[in-house]
């Protein structure tokens, strides 16, 4: 009996040590509300109804780590996106938001798998809308900020030292792209791999850095996408200055040889156009609330039915009900330039609730 009790005590102690050395966290977010979409295009009716994922995309995820000793940890993150208004899956796959494993230490992180591009991961800190809020956010005119995620990526993320931090990544199978046609065969959709020729493998290089000091934060990112004979490039720079009574946001970007991975509203498909993008905004905190306003613009070198100039004016705000729950209100007015009666000309008014767990 005493031996059994001793063995049980030893096993409990070992289990306690193992538990202390590793952890797994279940987390998530549900964002749902009611919105009205008012298209300016003639013959298209306005709609009002339940909407979701406005401030932030709804998700449920698992993340964890295990202490390997010597200052090293094994890490992982699996994150599934969904739409609570209909219960449907997001990003077209089970773990569409994040799906990686890696090693972490004093040197930073090395992560392998599906991950955010640097222009998406870092730009949320300078966008007054956090690359969310539908048409209002920078994703409407900036390409990399438009939720670009890269499959099969190798990413290094540095620690933040003296305010500096950096991210750099590479992939030879970045996403499901449409391969250029090989006569007489038609184009085929594959995971970034195209048979034969100079485009046998699409590839993406992503990188960026951030620097924060006192009230100032600056970010610069770049994505280079080699595909279909093109060398597409997204360059983004942005900064914020927090004067406490108001936070000022400024962003600028340039797209070159735009063919894939376009912004939310303007230039969703292209034929190798260049474009210049910018956004300016303010955030005014008032106790548990914040008022947000912005103006964003995109100017392409040429305009076609699918590659447009455009601008977005937006205003809104959030109100914290608790540490994990807030409400929000957002109004946006998007309009194409030089292209009358376009489907992208529209107004949105949305009120919603976001709960994190």
HELIX and SHEET records of a PDB file:
HELIX    1   1 UNK A    2  UNK A   21  1                                  20    
HELIX    2   2 UNK A  118  UNK A  121  1                                   4    
HELIX    3   3 UNK A  123  UNK A  125  5                                   3    
HELIX    4   4 UNK A  134  UNK A  136  5                                   3    
HELIX    5   5 UNK A  138  UNK A  140  5                                   3    
SHEET    1   A 5 UNK A  47  UNK A  52  0                                        
SHEET    2   A 5 UNK A  22  UNK A  39 -1                                        
SHEET    3   A 5 UNK A  59  UNK A  69 -1                                        
SHEET    4   A 5 UNK A  72  UNK A  83 -1                                        
SHEET    5   A 5 UNK A  88  UNK A  89 -1                                        
SHEET    1   B15 UNK A  47  UNK A  52  0                                        
SHEET    2   B15 UNK A  22  UNK A  39 -1                                        
SHEET    3   B15 UNK A 346  UNK A 356 -1                                        
SHEET    4   B15 UNK A 325  UNK A 337 -1                                        
SHEET    5   B15 UNK A 309  UNK A 320 -1                                        
SHEET    6   B15 UNK A 289  UNK A 300 -1                                        
SHEET    7   B15 UNK A 273  UNK A 286 -1                                        
SHEET    8   B15 UNK A 247  UNK A 258 -1                                        
SHEET    9   B15 UNK A 230  UNK A 242 -1                                        
SHEET   10   B15 UNK A 216  UNK A 227 -1                                        
SHEET   11   B15 UNK A 203  UNK A 213 -1                                        
SHEET   12   B15 UNK A 164  UNK A 171 -1                                        
SHEET   13   B15 UNK A 149  UNK A 157 -1                                        
SHEET   14   B15 UNK A 108  UNK A 116 -1                                        
SHEET   15   B15 UNK A  98  UNK A 105 -1                                        
SHEET    1   C 2 UNK A 177  UNK A 178  0                                        
SHEET    2   C 2 UNK A 189  UNK A 190 -1                                        
END                                                                             
